[in-house]
Amino acid sequence: MSAWPSLVTIASLILYLSVIINVGRARVKYKIPAPQTSGDPDFERVFRVQQNTLEQLVLFLPALWLFCEFINPIWGSGLGSLWIVGRIVYAWGYYKAPEKRSIGFAIGSLTSLILILGALIGVVIRLLATGAIE
């Protein structure tokens, strides 16, 4: 297996760690004590970026690895890198205003969809090639 998907995985985890840190910093800045998750709208946007990134990671990481295993690790890693860029665009936009998150969300969602569909096609092709599906 190529080291490229591992590098993309590490980068996505570093991205997630940075949005977690941003929530902690926002808690202090906007005086939102744990476990409270609402109050100042600026804090709520930072919190939603962290929550949505976690939600998307659950979909993204298996899709990345399956695509890399059954299609191509270089192409999968390229798509994974695009997903990371999309999440950064999403976060920057959402931190500024909720309506500015759409482009980043679209990039990430489309990338995940391509990874999932590609992985599905790759799995089916492999099953057909091995005679597991006739």
OpenMM code with the backbone's topology and positions (N, CA, C; nanometers):
from openmm import Vec3, app, unit

residues = "MET SER ALA TRP PRO SER LEU VAL THR ILE ALA SER LEU ILE LEU TYR LEU SER VAL ILE ILE ASN VAL GLY ARG ALA ARG VAL LYS TYR LYS ILE PRO ALA PRO GLN THR SER GLY ASP PRO ASP PHE GLU ARG VAL PHE ARG VAL GLN GLN ASN THR LEU GLU GLN LEU VAL LEU PHE LEU PRO ALA LEU TRP LEU PHE CYS GLU PHE ILE ASN PRO ILE TRP GLY SER GLY LEU GLY SER LEU TRP ILE VAL GLY ARG ILE VAL TYR ALA TRP GLY TYR TYR LYS ALA PRO GLU LYS ARG SER ILE GLY PHE ALA ILE GLY SER LEU THR SER LEU ILE LEU ILE LEU GLY ALA LEU ILE GLY VAL VAL ILE ARG LEU LEU ALA THR GLY ALA ILE GLU".split()
positions = [
    Vec3(0.0855, -0.1190, 0.0000),
    Vec3(0.0000, 0.0000, 0.0000),
    Vec3(0.0887, 0.1234, 0.0000),
    Vec3(0.0492, 0.2198, -0.0736),
    Vec3(0.1209, 0.3462, -0.0845),
    Vec3(0.1141, 0.4240, 0.0477),
    Vec3(0.2172, 0.4995, 0.0739),
    Vec3(0.2182, 0.5848, 0.1931),
    Vec3(0.1319, 0.7101, 0.1749),
    Vec3(0.0930, 0.7393, 0.0507),
    Vec3(0.0144, 0.8604, 0.0245),
    Vec3(-0.1184, 0.8642, 0.1003),
    Vec3(-0.1978, 0.7566, 0.1013),
    Vec3(-0.3223, 0.7644, 0.1790),
    Vec3(-0.2961, 0.7827, 0.3283),
    Vec3(-0.1844, 0.7279, 0.3756),
    Vec3(-0.1487, 0.7481, 0.5168),
    Vec3(-0.1199, 0.8949, 0.5437),
    Vec3(-0.0486, 0.9584, 0.4521),
    Vec3(-0.0184, 1.1004, 0.4671),
    Vec3(-0.1463, 1.1838, 0.4649),
    Vec3(-0.2382, 1.1518, 0.3753),
    Vec3(-0.3662, 1.2244, 0.3690),
    Vec3(-0.4467, 1.2015, 0.4972),
    Vec3(-0.4433, 1.0803, 0.5496),
    Vec3(-0.5131, 1.0517, 0.6750),
    Vec3(-0.4555, 1.1350, 0.7881),
    Vec3(-0.3248, 1.1399, 0.7976),
    Vec3(-0.2600, 1.2200, 0.9019),
    Vec3(-0.2962, 1.3671, 0.8854),
    Vec3(-0.2945, 1.4171, 0.7627),
    Vec3(-0.3307, 1.5569, 0.7376),
    Vec3(-0.4750, 1.5850, 0.7781),
    Vec3(-0.5652, 1.4914, 0.7505),
    Vec3(-0.7053, 1.5122, 0.7884),
    Vec3(-0.7215, 1.5121, 0.9407),
    Vec3(-0.6423, 1.4306, 1.0093),
    Vec3(-0.6480, 1.4289, 1.1557),
    Vec3(-0.5879, 1.5567, 1.2148),
    Vec3(-0.4834, 1.6081, 1.1528),
    Vec3(-0.4267, 1.7362, 1.1974),
    Vec3(-0.5281, 1.8485, 1.1757),
    Vec3(-0.5970, 1.8450, 1.0626),
    Vec3(-0.7032, 1.9426, 1.0379),
    Vec3(-0.8088, 1.9341, 1.1483),
    Vec3(-0.8510, 1.8115, 1.1801),
    Vec3(-0.9531, 1.7954, 1.2844),
    Vec3(-0.9010, 1.8444, 1.4196),
    Vec3(-0.7770, 1.8133, 1.4519),
    Vec3(-0.7185, 1.8612, 1.5768),
    Vec3(-0.7191, 2.0139, 1.5818),
    Vec3(-0.6920, 2.0779, 1.4703),
    Vec3(-0.6908, 2.2247, 1.4690),
    Vec3(-0.8302, 2.2825, 1.4923),
    Vec3(-0.9344, 2.2179, 1.4388),
    Vec3(-1.0695, 2.2714, 1.4648),
    Vec3(-1.1123, 2.2432, 1.6086),
    Vec3(-1.0617, 2.1356, 1.6689),
    Vec3(-1.0874, 2.1114, 1.8119),
    Vec3(-1.0231, 2.2217, 1.8948),
    Vec3(-0.8992, 2.2544, 1.8623),
    Vec3(-0.8289, 2.3618, 1.9337),
    Vec3(-0.9030, 2.4940, 1.9166),
    Vec3(-0.9557, 2.5184, 1.7965),
    Vec3(-1.0322, 2.6416, 1.7732),
    Vec3(-1.1546, 2.6495, 1.8632),
    Vec3(-1.2187, 2.5358, 1.8900),
    Vec3(-1.3345, 2.5363, 1.9804),
    Vec3(-1.2901, 2.5746, 2.1212),
    Vec3(-1.1800, 2.5168, 2.1661),
    Vec3(-1.1294, 2.5520, 2.2988),
    Vec3(-1.0963, 2.7001, 2.3110),
    Vec3(-1.0320, 2.7524, 2.2085),
    Vec3(-0.9992, 2.8951, 2.2086),
    Vec3(-1.1253, 2.9810, 2.2051),
    Vec3(-1.2250, 2.9374, 2.1276),
    Vec3(-1.3509, 3.0129, 2.1191),
    Vec3(-1.4265, 3.0086, 2.2514),
    Vec3(-1.4170, 2.8970, 2.3240),
    Vec3(-1.4819, 2.8898, 2.4556),
    Vec3(-1.4295, 2.9993, 2.5478),
    Vec3(-1.2997, 3.0182, 2.5469),
    Vec3(-1.2385, 3.1217, 2.6297),
    Vec3(-1.2774, 3.2606, 2.5784),
    Vec3(-1.2643, 3.2812, 2.4486),
    Vec3(-1.2914, 3.4128, 2.3894),
    Vec3(-1.4349, 3.4583, 2.4124),
    Vec3(-1.5315, 3.3656, 2.3942),
    Vec3(-1.6731, 3.4023, 2.4039),
    Vec3(-1.7352, 3.3653, 2.5377),
    Vec3(-1.6516, 3.3178, 2.6313),
    Vec3(-1.6951, 3.2847, 2.7677),
    Vec3(-1.8096, 3.1828, 2.7669),
    Vec3(-1.7847, 3.0716, 2.6980),
    Vec3(-1.8823, 2.9623, 2.6903),
    Vec3(-1.8223, 2.8440, 2.7668),
    Vec3(-1.8639, 2.8236, 2.8926),
    Vec3(-1.8042, 2.7145, 2.9711),
    Vec3(-1.8553, 2.5776, 2.9242),
    Vec3(-1.7691, 2.4772, 2.9352),
    Vec3(-1.8112, 2.3396, 2.9058),
    Vec3(-1.9093, 2.2963, 3.0135),
    Vec3(-2.0088, 2.2215, 2.9838),
    Vec3(-2.0415, 2.1543, 2.8594),
    Vec3(-2.1341, 2.2349, 2.7688),
    Vec3(-2.1519, 2.3610, 2.7969),
    Vec3(-2.2415, 2.4453, 2.7177),
    Vec3(-2.1943, 2.4498, 2.5721),
    Vec3(-2.2880, 2.4441, 2.4795),
    Vec3(-2.2535, 2.4468, 2.3364),
    Vec3(-2.3295, 2.5562, 2.2610),
    Vec3(-2.3892, 2.6465, 2.3344),
    Vec3(-2.4610, 2.7554, 2.2684),
    Vec3(-2.4429, 2.8823, 2.3494),
    Vec3(-2.4792, 2.9910, 2.2869),
    Vec3(-2.4659, 3.1213, 2.3500),
    Vec3(-2.4345, 3.2248, 2.2449),
    Vec3(-2.3096, 3.2541, 2.2286),
    Vec3(-2.2654, 3.3510, 2.1288),
    Vec3(-2.2669, 3.2863, 1.9898),
    Vec3(-2.3293, 3.3504, 1.8908),
    Vec3(-2.3338, 3.2934, 1.7553),
    Vec3(-2.1952, 3.2695, 1.6945),
    Vec3(-2.0982, 3.3523, 1.7300),
    Vec3(-1.9627, 3.3305, 1.6792),
    Vec3(-1.9045, 3.2004, 1.7349),
    Vec3(-1.9298, 3.1726, 1.8616),
    Vec3(-1.8856, 3.0446, 1.9187),
    Vec3(-1.9583, 2.9287, 1.8512),
    Vec3(-2.0871, 2.9423, 1.8324),
    Vec3(-2.1664, 2.8340, 1.7737),
    Vec3(-2.1169, 2.7960, 1.6347),
    Vec3(-2.0716, 2.8926, 1.5567),
    Vec3(-2.0165, 2.8620, 1.4240),
    Vec3(-1.8872, 2.7810, 1.4361),
    Vec3(-1.8011, 2.8196, 1.5279),
    Vec3(-1.6764, 2.7458, 1.5483),
    Vec3(-1.7075, 2.6032, 1.5936),
    Vec3(-1.8037, 2.5909, 1.6827),
    Vec3(-1.8440, 2.4594, 1.7327),
    Vec3(-1.9033, 2.3739, 1.6205),
    Vec3(-1.9863, 2.4342, 1.5350),
    Vec3(-2.0465, 2.3589, 1.4240),
    Vec3(-1.9408, 2.3127, 1.3232),
    Vec3(-1.8385, 2.3919, 1.3007),
    Vec3(-1.7305, 2.3486, 1.2124),
    Vec3(-1.6680, 2.2214, 1.2688),
    Vec3(-1.6408, 2.2196, 1.3979),
    Vec3(-1.5806, 2.1009, 1.4605),
    Vec3(-1.6749, 1.9814, 1.4513),
    Vec3(-1.8002, 2.0000, 1.4824),
    Vec3(-1.8961, 1.8900, 1.4795),
    Vec3(-1.9164, 1.8374, 1.3376),
    Vec3(-1.9302, 1.9267, 1.2423),
    Vec3(-1.9517, 1.8830, 1.1054),
    Vec3(-1.8282, 1.8137, 1.0494),
    Vec3(-1.7105, 1.8610, 1.0870),
    Vec3(-1.5882, 1.7953, 1.0412),
    Vec3(-1.5806, 1.6537, 1.0962),
    Vec3(-1.6180, 1.6348, 1.2216),
    Vec3(-1.6219, 1.4996, 1.2794),
    Vec3(-1.7214, 1.4122, 1.2037),
    Vec3(-1.8388, 1.4661, 1.1766),
    Vec3(-1.9404, 1.3914, 1.1024),
    Vec3(-1.8886, 1.3504, 0.9653),
    Vec3(-1.8180, 1.4389, 0.8986),
    Vec3(-1.7667, 1.4105, 0.7648),
    Vec3(-1.6484, 1.3132, 0.7675),
    Vec3(-1.5666, 1.3184, 0.8725),
    Vec3(-1.4530, 1.2258, 0.8838),
    Vec3(-1.4983, 1.0805, 0.8863),
    Vec3(-1.6118, 1.0558, 0.9526),
    Vec3(-1.6645, 0.9195, 0.9622),
    Vec3(-1.6948, 0.8632, 0.8238),
    Vec3(-1.7364, 0.9460, 0.7332),
    Vec3(-1.7643, 0.9066, 0.5956),
    Vec3(-1.6370, 0.9061, 0.5106),
    Vec3(-1.5563, 1.0079, 0.5275),
    Vec3(-1.4392, 1.0284, 0.4430),
    Vec3(-1.3307, 0.9220, 0.4599),
    Vec3(-1.2913, 0.8928, 0.5820),
    Vec3(-1.1758, 0.8050, 0.6022),
    Vec3(-1.1949, 0.6639, 0.5460),
    Vec3(-1.3063, 0.5960, 0.5732),
    Vec3(-1.3226, 0.4638, 0.5102),
    Vec3(-1.3312, 0.4736, 0.3579),
    Vec3(-1.3988, 0.5781, 0.3083),
    Vec3(-1.4098, 0.5946, 0.1626),
    Vec3(-1.2720, 0.6149, 0.1006),
    Vec3(-1.1883, 0.6941, 0.1642),
    Vec3(-1.0520, 0.7168, 0.1157),
    Vec3(-0.9752, 0.5853, 0.1054),
    Vec3(-0.9761, 0.5077, 0.2129),
    Vec3(-0.8973, 0.3847, 0.2155),
    Vec3(-0.9521, 0.2793, 0.1210),
    Vec3(-1.0838, 0.2691, 0.1104),
    Vec3(-1.1418, 0.1719, 0.0167),
    Vec3(-1.1108, 0.2101, -0.1279),
    Vec3(-1.1223, 0.3383, -0.1593),
    Vec3(-1.0887, 0.3846, -0.2936),
    Vec3(-0.9424, 0.3536, -0.3240),
    Vec3(-0.8547, 0.3834, -0.2291),
    Vec3(-0.7114, 0.3598, -0.2497),
    Vec3(-0.6805, 0.2115, -0.2665),
    Vec3(-0.7512, 0.1270, -0.1952),
    Vec3(-0.7286, -0.0177, -0.2045),
    Vec3(-0.7813, -0.0750, -0.3361),
    Vec3(-0.8990, -0.0312, -0.3780),
    Vec3(-0.9651, -0.0955, -0.4916),
    Vec3(-0.9560, -0.0185, -0.6233),
    Vec3(-0.9141, 0.1071, -0.6194),
    Vec3(-0.8990, 0.1844, -0.7427),
    Vec3(-0.7528, 0.2241, -0.7613),
    Vec3(-0.7070, 0.3229, -0.6849),
    Vec3(-0.5698, 0.3699, -0.7029),
    Vec3(-0.5311, 0.4597, -0.5850),
    Vec3(-0.4202, 0.4291, -0.5165),
    Vec3(-0.3830, 0.5099, -0.4002),
    Vec3(-0.3406, 0.6531, -0.4337),
    Vec3(-0.2841, 0.6738, -0.5507),
    Vec3(-0.2437, 0.8100, -0.5872),
    Vec3(-0.3668, 0.8964, -0.6165),
    Vec3(-0.4580, 0.8424, -0.6981),
    Vec3(-0.5823, 0.9156, -0.7273),
    Vec3(-0.6634, 0.9369, -0.5997),
    Vec3(-0.6719, 0.8344, -0.5174),
    Vec3(-0.7453, 0.8469, -0.3917),
    Vec3(-0.6851, 0.9529, -0.3013),
    Vec3(-0.5528, 0.9552, -0.2964),
    Vec3(-0.4850, 1.0545, -0.2131),
    Vec3(-0.5045, 1.1954, -0.2680),
    Vec3(-0.5066, 1.2078, -0.3996),
    Vec3(-0.5354, 1.3380, -0.4605),
    Vec3(-0.6752, 1.3860, -0.4248),
    Vec3(-0.7714, 1.2951, -0.4346),
    Vec3(-0.9088, 1.3297, -0.3967),
    Vec3(-0.9168, 1.3611, -0.2476),
    Vec3(-0.8444, 1.2841, -0.1681),
    Vec3(-0.8419, 1.3097, -0.0243),
    Vec3(-0.7832, 1.4458, 0.0081),
    Vec3(-0.6803, 1.4841, -0.0651),
    Vec3(-0.6213, 1.6171, -0.0456),
    Vec3(-0.7212, 1.7268, -0.0828),
    Vec3(-0.7978, 1.7023, -0.1887),
    Vec3(-0.9020, 1.7971, -0.2276),
    Vec3(-1.0085, 1.8079, -0.1178),
    Vec3(-1.0422, 1.6954, -0.0546),
    Vec3(-1.1375, 1.6968, 0.0566),
    Vec3(-1.0869, 1.7864, 0.1687),
    Vec3(-0.9578, 1.7754, 0.2002),
    Vec3(-0.8988, 1.8579, 0.3058),
    Vec3(-0.9085, 2.0056, 0.2692),
    Vec3(-0.8767, 2.0392, 0.1453),
    Vec3(-0.8892, 2.1783, 0.1000),
    Vec3(-1.0343, 2.2241, 0.1150),
    Vec3(-1.1283, 2.1393, 0.0769),
    Vec3(-1.2698, 2.1729, 0.0917),
    Vec3(-1.3085, 2.1993, 0.2359),
    Vec3(-1.2558, 2.1190, 0.3274),
    Vec3(-1.2873, 2.1387, 0.4697),
    Vec3(-1.2275, 2.2684, 0.5224),
    Vec3(-1.1091, 2.3044, 0.4724),
    Vec3(-1.0483, 2.4312, 0.5144),
    Vec3(-1.1312, 2.5484, 0.4623),
    Vec3(-1.1723, 2.5416, 0.3354),
    Vec3(-1.2569, 2.6466, 0.2778),
    Vec3(-1.3892, 2.6548, 0.3548),
    Vec3(-1.4450, 2.5384, 0.3878),
    Vec3(-1.5690, 2.5332, 0.4665),
    Vec3(-1.5501, 2.6043, 0.6004),
    Vec3(-1.4432, 2.5689, 0.6712),
    Vec3(-1.4204, 2.6265, 0.8040),
    Vec3(-1.4009, 2.7773, 0.7959),
    Vec3(-1.3135, 2.8231, 0.7074),
    Vec3(-1.2904, 2.9675, 0.6956),
    Vec3(-1.4181, 3.0422, 0.6617),
    Vec3(-1.4945, 2.9856, 0.5696),
    Vec3(-1.6203, 3.0499, 0.5331),
    Vec3(-1.7187, 3.0531, 0.6481),
    Vec3(-1.7341, 2.9407, 0.7157),
    Vec3(-1.8312, 2.9319, 0.8243),
    Vec3(-1.7903, 3.0191, 0.9423),
    Vec3(-1.6606, 3.0291, 0.9697),
    Vec3(-1.6157, 3.1166, 1.0781),
    Vec3(-1.6591, 3.2608, 1.0522),
    Vec3(-1.6607, 3.3004, 0.9251),
    Vec3(-1.6982, 3.4376, 0.8902),
    Vec3(-1.8499, 3.4563, 0.8926),
    Vec3(-1.9227, 3.3661, 0.8263),
    Vec3(-2.0689, 3.3750, 0.8186),
    Vec3(-2.1221, 3.2418, 0.7658),
    Vec3(-2.2348, 3.1931, 0.8192),
    Vec3(-2.2871, 3.0626, 0.7773),
    Vec3(-2.3076, 3.0490, 0.6268),
    Vec3(-2.3493, 3.1547, 0.5617),
    Vec3(-2.3758, 3.1456, 0.4176),
    Vec3(-2.2474, 3.1330, 0.3342),
    Vec3(-2.1320, 3.1508, 0.3964),
    Vec3(-2.0046, 3.1400, 0.3238),
    Vec3(-1.9432, 3.0000, 0.3323),
    Vec3(-2.0154, 2.9052, 0.3875),
    Vec3(-1.9622, 2.7703, 0.4022),
    Vec3(-1.9937, 2.6795, 0.2832),
    Vec3(-2.0802, 2.7213, 0.1953),
    Vec3(-2.1354, 2.6347, 0.0908),
    Vec3(-2.0322, 2.5788, -0.0059),
    Vec3(-1.9396, 2.6606, -0.0525),
    Vec3(-1.8417, 2.6130, -0.1510),
    Vec3(-1.7544, 2.5038, -0.0901),
    Vec3(-1.7050, 2.5270, 0.0299),
    Vec3(-1.6227, 2.4263, 0.0964),
    Vec3(-1.6999, 2.2986, 0.1240),
    Vec3(-1.8257, 2.3135, 0.1660),
    Vec3(-1.9082, 2.1953, 0.1916),
    Vec3(-1.9299, 2.1173, 0.0622),
    Vec3(-1.9536, 2.1878, -0.0466),
    Vec3(-1.9756, 2.1216, -0.1756),
    Vec3(-1.8502, 2.0466, -0.2204),
    Vec3(-1.7335, 2.1081, -0.2059),
    Vec3(-1.6081, 2.0417, -0.2438),
    Vec3(-1.5905, 1.9130, -0.1631),
    Vec3(-1.6074, 1.9218, -0.0327),
    Vec3(-1.5912, 1.8041, 0.0529),
    Vec3(-1.6935, 1.6963, 0.0239),
    Vec3(-1.8181, 1.7351, 0.0068),
    Vec3(-1.9246, 1.6371, -0.0179),
    Vec3(-1.9076, 1.5685, -0.1523),
    Vec3(-1.8761, 1.6446, -0.2547),
    Vec3(-1.8558, 1.5863, -0.3874),
    Vec3(-1.7355, 1.4911, -0.3860),
    Vec3(-1.6304, 1.5318, -0.3190),
    Vec3(-1.5119, 1.4464, -0.3093),
    Vec3(-1.5453, 1.3161, -0.2380),
    Vec3(-1.6176, 1.3236, -0.1283),
    Vec3(-1.6573, 1.2018, -0.0562),
    Vec3(-1.7438, 1.1125, -0.1441),
    Vec3(-1.8354, 1.1730, -0.2164),
    Vec3(-1.9221, 1.0952, -0.3050),
    Vec3(-1.8404, 1.0226, -0.4116),
    Vec3(-1.7445, 1.0901, -0.4712),
    Vec3(-1.6586, 1.0267, -0.5717),
    Vec3(-1.5797, 0.9115, -0.5095),
    Vec3(-1.5263, 0.9327, -0.3902),
    Vec3(-1.4518, 0.8262, -0.3232),
    Vec3(-1.5405, 0.7043, -0.2948),
    Vec3(-1.6618, 0.7289, -0.2484),
    Vec3(-1.7542, 0.6190, -0.2169),
    Vec3(-1.7943, 0.5441, -0.3438),
    Vec3(-1.8361, 0.6170, -0.4456),
    Vec3(-1.8783, 0.5511, -0.5693),
    Vec3(-1.7614, 0.4790, -0.6367),
    Vec3(-1.6459, 0.5415, -0.6360),
    Vec3(-1.5278, 0.4769, -0.6923),
    Vec3(-1.4928, 0.3492, -0.6179),
    Vec3(-1.4985, 0.3542, -0.4853),
    Vec3(-1.4706, 0.2345, -0.4058),
    Vec3(-1.5714, 0.1244, -0.4362),
    Vec3(-1.6977, 0.1602, -0.4476),
    Vec3(-1.8010, 0.0619, -0.4800),
    Vec3(-1.7736, -0.0036, -0.6146),
    Vec3(-1.7431, 0.0779, -0.7130),
    Vec3(-1.7119, 0.0236, -0.8463),
    Vec3(-1.5893, -0.0671, -0.8388),
    Vec3(-1.4871, -0.0235, -0.7685),
    Vec3(-1.3664, -0.1042, -0.7548),
    Vec3(-1.3911, -0.2372, -0.6871),
    Vec3(-1.4721, -0.2376, -0.5833),
    Vec3(-1.5047, -0.3621, -0.5128),
    Vec3(-1.5812, -0.4566, -0.6050),
    Vec3(-1.6803, -0.4035, -0.6750),
    Vec3(-1.7599, -0.4875, -0.7653),
    Vec3(-1.6716, -0.5448, -0.8766),
    Vec3(-1.5853, -0.4635, -0.9336),
    Vec3(-1.4944, -0.5124, -1.0383),
    Vec3(-1.4049, -0.6231, -0.9833),
    Vec3(-1.3525, -0.6043, -0.8640),
    Vec3(-1.2665, -0.7066, -0.8031),
    Vec3(-1.3445, -0.8357, -0.7798),
    Vec3(-1.4679, -0.8237, -0.7317),
    Vec3(-1.5505, -0.9430, -0.7079),
    Vec3(-1.5816, -1.0150, -0.8394),
    Vec3(-1.6097, -0.9372, -0.9417),
    Vec3(-1.6352, -0.9982, -1.0732),
    Vec3(-1.5100, -1.0675, -1.1267),
    Vec3(-1.3954, -1.0032, -1.1091),
    Vec3(-1.2697, -1.0586, -1.1609),
    Vec3(-1.2296, -1.1879, -1.0894),
    Vec3(-1.2652, -1.1997, -0.9637),
    Vec3(-1.2293, -1.3196, -0.8882),
    Vec3(-1.3355, -1.4276, -0.8979),
    Vec3(-1.4439, -1.3976, -0.9647),
    Vec3(-1.5512, -1.4966, -0.9798),
    Vec3(-1.6424, -1.5058, -0.8594),
    Vec3(-1.6277, -1.4154, -0.7644),
    Vec3(-1.7150, -1.4165, -0.6472),
    Vec3(-1.8585, -1.3781, -0.6832),
    Vec3(-1.8713, -1.2990, -0.7899),
    Vec3(-2.0038, -1.2629, -0.8427),
    Vec3(-2.0077, -1.3143, -0.9861),
    Vec3(-2.1088, -1.3896, -1.0162),
    Vec3(-2.1224, -1.4426, -1.1539),
    Vec3(-2.2422, -1.3818, -1.2214),
] * unit.nanometer
topology = app.Topology()
chain = topology.addChain("A")
for resn in residues:
    res = topology.addResidue(resn, chain)
    for name in ("N", "CA", "C"):
        topology.addAtom(name, app.Element.getBySymbol(name[0]), res)
